[in-house]
Amino acid sequence: VQLVESGGGLVQPGGSLRLSCAASGFTFSSYGMRWYRQAPGKERELVAGITSTGGSAVYLDSVKGRFTISRDNAKNTVYLQMNSLKPEDTAVYYCNGGRRYDYWGQGTQVTVSS
């Protein structure tokens, strides 16, 4: 099983990034997927989740209206579109999924700074 995130980087406040997570080794289309983040000195927090079909999603209150989670089951990939980024969004972002949500990616750094 592999979850490989990409798309992180340095962006100015107000900017946008799109994270991708490519999955392999399990039946991606059968399971919900999640994005978490962890900032230095803070606990890991759930940012967004999406059902197996992509028909429903949930978001952390602080990112509602700015972030959008989506998935392409044909490509075994889940995305996180992040708009209107703020310095407080700075964190390592992790992809998570599987039947028991026990698969994790290695993380991708997002830094929002001027």
Contacts in CASP RR format, 6 or more apart in sequence:
PFRMAT RR
TARGET T0000
AUTHOR 0000-0000-0000
METHOD contacts of the structure
MODEL  1
VQLVESGGGLVQPGGSLRLSCAASGFTFSSYGMRWYRQAPGKERELVAGI
TSTGGSAVYLDSVKGRFTISRDNAKNTVYLQMNSLKPEDTAVYYCNGGRR
YDYWGQGTQVTVSS
1 23 0 8 1.000
1 24 0 8 1.000
1 25 0 8 1.000
1 26 0 8 1.000
1 103 0 8 1.000
2 22 0 8 1.000
2 23 0 8 1.000
2 24 0 8 1.000
2 25 0 8 1.000
2 105 0 8 1.000
3 21 0 8 1.000
3 22 0 8 1.000
3 23 0 8 1.000
3 95 0 8 1.000
3 96 0 8 1.000
3 97 0 8 1.000
3 103 0 8 1.000
3 104 0 8 1.000
3 105 0 8 1.000
4 21 0 8 1.000
4 22 0 8 1.000
4 105 0 8 1.000
4 106 0 8 1.000
5 19 0 8 1.000
5 20 0 8 1.000
5 21 0 8 1.000
5 93 0 8 1.000
5 94 0 8 1.000
5 95 0 8 1.000
5 105 0 8 1.000
5 106 0 8 1.000
5 107 0 8 1.000
5 108 0 8 1.000
6 19 0 8 1.000
6 20 0 8 1.000
6 21 0 8 1.000
6 22 0 8 1.000
6 108 0 8 1.000
7 17 0 8 1.000
7 18 0 8 1.000
7 19 0 8 1.000
7 20 0 8 1.000
7 108 0 8 1.000
8 17 0 8 1.000
8 19 0 8 1.000
8 93 0 8 1.000
8 108 0 8 1.000
8 109 0 8 1.000
8 110 0 8 1.000
9 17 0 8 1.000
9 108 0 8 1.000
9 109 0 8 1.000
9 110 0 8 1.000
9 111 0 8 1.000
10 111 0 8 1.000
10 113 0 8 1.000
11 17 0 8 1.000
11 85 0 8 1.000
11 110 0 8 1.000
11 111 0 8 1.000
11 112 0 8 1.000
12 112 0 8 1.000
12 113 0 8 1.000
12 114 0 8 1.000
13 85 0 8 1.000
13 86 0 8 1.000
13 87 0 8 1.000
13 112 0 8 1.000
13 113 0 8 1.000
13 114 0 8 1.000
14 83 0 8 1.000
14 84 0 8 1.000
14 85 0 8 1.000
14 86 0 8 1.000
14 112 0 8 1.000
15 83 0 8 1.000
15 84 0 8 1.000
15 85 0 8 1.000
15 112 0 8 1.000
16 81 0 8 1.000
16 82 0 8 1.000
16 83 0 8 1.000
16 84 0 8 1.000
16 85 0 8 1.000
17 82 0 8 1.000
17 85 0 8 1.000
17 110 0 8 1.000
18 79 0 8 1.000
18 80 0 8 1.000
18 81 0 8 1.000
18 82 0 8 1.000
19 35 0 8 1.000
19 79 0 8 1.000
19 80 0 8 1.000
19 82 0 8 1.000
19 93 0 8 1.000
19 95 0 8 1.000
19 108 0 8 1.000
19 110 0 8 1.000
20 77 0 8 1.000
20 78 0 8 1.000
20 79 0 8 1.000
21 33 0 8 1.000
21 35 0 8 1.000
21 77 0 8 1.000
21 78 0 8 1.000
21 79 0 8 1.000
21 80 0 8 1.000
21 95 0 8 1.000
21 105 0 8 1.000
22 75 0 8 1.000
22 76 0 8 1.000
22 77 0 8 1.000
23 33 0 8 1.000
23 76 0 8 1.000
23 77 0 8 1.000
23 78 0 8 1.000
23 95 0 8 1.000
23 97 0 8 1.000
23 103 0 8 1.000
24 76 0 8 1.000
26 98 0 8 1.000
26 103 0 8 1.000
28 73 0 8 1.000
28 76 0 8 1.000
29 52 0 8 1.000
29 73 0 8 1.000
29 76 0 8 1.000
30 52 0 8 1.000
30 99 0 8 1.000
31 52 0 8 1.000
31 97 0 8 1.000
31 98 0 8 1.000
31 99 0 8 1.000
32 49 0 8 1.000
32 50 0 8 1.000
32 51 0 8 1.000
32 52 0 8 1.000
32 97 0 8 1.000
32 98 0 8 1.000
32 101 0 8 1.000
33 49 0 8 1.000
33 50 0 8 1.000
33 69 0 8 1.000
33 71 0 8 1.000
33 78 0 8 1.000
33 95 0 8 1.000
33 96 0 8 1.000
33 97 0 8 1.000
33 98 0 8 1.000
34 46 0 8 1.000
34 47 0 8 1.000
34 48 0 8 1.000
34 49 0 8 1.000
34 50 0 8 1.000
34 95 0 8 1.000
34 96 0 8 1.000
34 97 0 8 1.000
34 101 0 8 1.000
35 46 0 8 1.000
35 47 0 8 1.000
35 48 0 8 1.000
35 49 0 8 1.000
35 69 0 8 1.000
35 78 0 8 1.000
35 80 0 8 1.000
35 93 0 8 1.000
35 94 0 8 1.000
35 95 0 8 1.000
35 96 0 8 1.000
36 44 0 8 1.000
36 45 0 8 1.000
36 46 0 8 1.000
36 47 0 8 1.000
36 93 0 8 1.000
36 94 0 8 1.000
36 96 0 8 1.000
37 44 0 8 1.000
37 45 0 8 1.000
37 47 0 8 1.000
37 89 0 8 1.000
37 91 0 8 1.000
37 92 0 8 1.000
37 93 0 8 1.000
37 94 0 8 1.000
37 110 0 8 1.000
38 44 0 8 1.000
38 45 0 8 1.000
38 91 0 8 1.000
38 92 0 8 1.000
38 94 0 8 1.000
39 88 0 8 1.000
39 90 0 8 1.000
39 91 0 8 1.000
39 92 0 8 1.000
42 91 0 8 1.000
44 94 0 8 1.000
45 60 0 8 1.000
46 60 0 8 1.000
47 59 0 8 1.000
47 60 0 8 1.000
47 63 0 8 1.000
47 67 0 8 1.000
47 80 0 8 1.000
47 93 0 8 1.000
48 57 0 8 1.000
48 58 0 8 1.000
48 59 0 8 1.000
48 60 0 8 1.000
48 63 0 8 1.000
48 67 0 8 1.000
48 68 0 8 1.000
48 69 0 8 1.000
48 80 0 8 1.000
49 57 0 8 1.000
49 58 0 8 1.000
49 59 0 8 1.000
49 69 0 8 1.000
50 56 0 8 1.000
50 57 0 8 1.000
50 69 0 8 1.000
50 70 0 8 1.000
50 71 0 8 1.000
50 78 0 8 1.000
51 57 0 8 1.000
52 73 0 8 1.000
53 73 0 8 1.000
54 70 0 8 1.000
54 71 0 8 1.000
57 68 0 8 1.000
57 69 0 8 1.000
59 65 0 8 1.000
59 67 0 8 1.000
59 69 0 8 1.000
62 88 0 8 1.000
63 82 0 8 1.000
63 89 0 8 1.000
66 82 0 8 1.000
66 83 0 8 1.000
66 84 0 8 1.000
66 85 0 8 1.000
67 80 0 8 1.000
67 81 0 8 1.000
67 82 0 8 1.000
67 83 0 8 1.000
68 80 0 8 1.000
68 81 0 8 1.000
68 83 0 8 1.000
69 78 0 8 1.000
69 79 0 8 1.000
69 80 0 8 1.000
69 81 0 8 1.000
70 78 0 8 1.000
70 79 0 8 1.000
70 81 0 8 1.000
71 77 0 8 1.000
71 78 0 8 1.000
71 79 0 8 1.000
72 79 0 8 1.000
78 95 0 8 1.000
80 93 0 8 1.000
82 89 0 8 1.000
82 110 0 8 1.000
85 110 0 8 1.000
85 112 0 8 1.000
86 112 0 8 1.000
87 112 0 8 1.000
87 113 0 8 1.000
88 112 0 8 1.000
89 110 0 8 1.000
89 112 0 8 1.000
90 110 0 8 1.000
90 111 0 8 1.000
90 112 0 8 1.000
90 113 0 8 1.000
91 109 0 8 1.000
91 110 0 8 1.000
92 107 0 8 1.000
92 108 0 8 1.000
92 109 0 8 1.000
92 110 0 8 1.000
93 107 0 8 1.000
93 108 0 8 1.000
93 109 0 8 1.000
93 110 0 8 1.000
94 104 0 8 1.000
94 105 0 8 1.000
94 106 0 8 1.000
94 107 0 8 1.000
95 104 0 8 1.000
95 105 0 8 1.000
95 107 0 8 1.000
96 103 0 8 1.000
96 104 0 8 1.000
96 105 0 8 1.000
97 103 0 8 1.000
97 104 0 8 1.000
END
